[in-house]
Amino acid sequence: MEPEQNTNHTWKVLLIGGSSGVGKTMISQELAKYLSLSLLLLDDLRLALQQATNRETHPDLHVFLNYQTDQWRNAATILVDWIAVGNAMTKPLHAIIQHHLVVPTAGTIIIEGDGILPMAGSPFADSNDVCTIFIVEDHEEKLLHNLRARGRGFEEWDTSQQESFAHASWLYGQWLAQEARRVGFLVIKAQPQETLLQRLLAAAGVE
């Protein structure tokens, strides 16, 4: 069932965070189309920054580019490095948010990515111009299924790598949800997927 079209909202920037495989990109694309808004994938910004920097000056931005096979089997290490990448992306993300807040012609935008940390939205927590929502998948096996289904070379990894990465994503998602709730941001469940768009619209204050 499609929600009725209504674009009434107060925010100028909508941040959608969550761990890898939770379905952020797909639902953000649906939301952007529904609201006729621009969508920025934070991964695109990270890739651009990697081309403009190097691992000596910005090691956290490049950490996963230097991973060896065994490192992809260590969920705890992946978790720590995901947080490190998120911290490295915070200042660039703040610059984009500020641009859309102070330049009227910049327009309203949706930004999604697993590099969005709750701390990244904290300076704007009391602003009606920025809405921050995190999507969490509580079921690790669902994350594994989603990661396998989306491809991107994940299906070529051996089973231990896949399961370790999925476990790291689950750990990261739980950490994001905990930190988001601690600072007062909204957290919504990824399931049931059939109602995710409607629930995301409600959480974003689109009546």
N, C-alpha and C positions, 0 to 999 in steps of 0.2 A: 504494500500500500504506500503510495507516494504522499508525503506530507504536503499540505496546502502551501502555495507560494506566499511567503511573507518575509520581507527582508528587514523588518524593524529590529534594530539592535543599536546599542550605544557605542560599542567598541570600534576602534579603527584598526586594531591589530588583534588577531586571534592566534594564539600559540597552541599547537596540538603536539604534545609529547607522548612518549611511550617507548617501550623496548622494541628491538628488531623482531619483525614477524607478527606484530600485534594487529596489523591492518591499517596503520596510520595513513599511508600514502593513498590507498584505495579510497578510504572513507573521506579523506581530505579533498581528493579530486571530485568525489561526488558532492561534497559540501560546497566547494568552490563553484562548481557548475550550477548547483541549485541556487546559490546566492549571486551568481554572476560576478564573482570576485577573483582577483589574482591570487595565485598560489605559488609560494616559494618553498622548494624542497631544500632544507638546510644542508643536505648532502651535496647539492650543487655548489653551495657556497664553500663547503669544506674542500671539495675537489679543486675549486678555483684557488683557494688559499694554499693548498698543497703545491700548486704549480708556481705560486709566487713566493714560497718560502722553502726552507730546507730543514732537514732533521737536526742539524746542529743548532740552528737558531730557534726552531719551534718543534722540539722533539715530540710533544704531545699530539700535534696535528698529524705527525707522520708515523706514530707508533705502530699502527696496524699494517703499514706498508712494509715493515721490517720483521713481521712475525714469521717464525719458523713453524713447521708442522706440529711439533710437540706443544708449542704455545697455544695452538688452537684446541688442544685437549685439556687445557687448564682453565676451568670456568672461573675460578677465583681471580686469576690474573686478567682474564678478559673483562670481568666486572670492573676491576680497578682501572683498567685502561679506558673503558667506555666512559667512566666518570671523568678521567683526565681529559679525554677529547671534548667532553661537554664543557668542562671548565675552560678549555682553550677556545671554544666557540662562543663563550659568553660575551666578551667585548664586541666582536663583530656583530653578534645578534643584537646587542643593545644599540649599536650604531644604526642598524636598519630600523629598529623600533622607533628610535628617536626621530629618524628622518620622516617616518610616516606620521608621527605625532605633530611635528612642527611645520611640515611643508604640506599645505592643504591639497596641492595638486598631486601629491604622491599617491593619494587614494588609500582605500581600505584594503587590507591584505591578510591572507591566511598563511602562516608559516608552520610547517610540520617537520619533525625529525626526531630521531633518537638522541641527537646531541643537545636537545633542549632540556636543561636541568631546572628543577623548581627554583633554585637560587637565581637562575637567569631572569625569571619573572618577578622576583621579590621586589626590586626597586619600583615596580609598577603595580604592586599588589593593591594599593589603595586608589588606583586610577580606573575610572570607568572606560578609559580609552583602550585599555589592554585587557583581554580576557585570556586566561591560561587554563587549559584543560589537559589532563593526562588520561590516556586509555591504558587499562591494565588487563592482561590475560592471566587468569589465575591457574589455568591448566597447562602444565608444561608440555604435555603430549600434543595439545593443539598448536602450540608454538612450533614444535618440531614438524608437525604436518604442514603448517603454513610456510615455513622456511623451505621445506622440500618442494612444495608446490610452486613457489615463485621462481625457482631456478637460480639464476645468477651464478652458476657454477657450484652451488651448495650441494647439489645432487651428486657431484663428482667426488666429494669428500668421503672418507671412510666413515663407518657407523659411529665410531668413538668420537671423531671430530664433530660430526653432526650433533650427537647427543650432548657433548660438552658445550657446544655453542648455544644450543637450545636451552640448556640449564643455565648458562651465563645470562642469556636473554631473560629467562624467568627471574633470576636473582636480581637483575638490573631493574626489571619491571616492578618487583616488590619494593625495591629500594626507592625508586621514583615515586611510587604511590605513597609510601611512608613519609618521604620528605615533602611531597606535595600537600598531604593532609596536615603535616606539621606547620606549614606556613599558610595554610588556609586556601589552597587551590582545589579546584574540583577534580575528582577522580571518578571515571565511569568504567564499567566493565565492558570488555570487548564482546562478551556473549550476553544475550543472543545476538548474533550478527545481523539478523533480519530487522532488528529494531535499533541498530546502532545509530543510523542517521537521525532518526527521530529523537533519540536520547541525546545525541550530540547537539542537535538544534536547540533542544530544551535547556541543556547545560549552558549553551552559549547565549541564552536569553533571546532567542529568535522565537517570538510568539506566533 
